[in-house]
Amino acid sequence: MKTMSSNIKNNNTELWDRNRRIIRSSIGGWKVGEAVYNHGYSMMDDFVGKLSYMQVVILNATGRLPERKIADWVEQVHICMSWPDSRIWCNQIGALAGTNRASVIAATSAGLLANDSRSYGTKTIVEGVEFIQSAMSQYKSGLSADEIVKNECAKHGGKPHIMGYARPIAKGDERISAMEAVQNTLDISLGDHQKLAYKINDILSRDFDATINFNGYLSAVLTDNDFTPRELYRLLAILVSSGITACYVDCMDKPAESFFTQRCNDIEYIGKPIRNLPE
């Protein structure tokens, strides 16, 4: 496939000429006086009053309309990831925006950008899915769960740095038991990736006192339900938005610039000592 840079280098404007003055879409659009179409569906006729909002969100992110129970489960995942705690990285941005009287849209958008991280947030779920998919491939090729864990640990000097397992602050994850109950209520079956994730959990718990976290759990369940890493990155783009908004509102309802105030001497300075400037 030709890239834009190669087109520029070769003075080839065919791609741009073909799309000049016209917007092309393979998804849908609004035909005035007829209908609003989305992946072949009429949104007013087929969606409104018939589907949940999360079903439409998943359709827009993946191009596939999911069963209602899968959409309902994904909705509960969003609840689990939107805590109104302003100590959390992305929420702190929402709180700072509120205390400085920014708009709610600016606050929530800025917080979402902070969530686009390789250390926490949506991108870690992508890595969690990639790990459990790789582990399943190894498992099907004949490796045991013990061998998979051993090989992963060998990459990090014998330590279990595996995305989806362990937690930086607390042991265990209260969200898993809550979501397992939802999974059972919705009759979403325990799939092969989830079973393997639990086997890996047992080994890490036994050998390293580390257990599966929410990332590992949902990565396995979503993989069992045929979501790809790229689809999940798109689907979970606003995963933490409600928590950000909550922290924004909390600070908007208080005096301006009163969130997490500090004096200069609250900061421990370890740089060069104070020096006199030459006259």
Order of alpha helices (4+ residues) and beta strands (2+ residues): alpha-alpha-beta-beta-beta-alpha-alpha-alpha-alpha-alpha-alpha-alpha-alpha-alpha-alpha-alpha
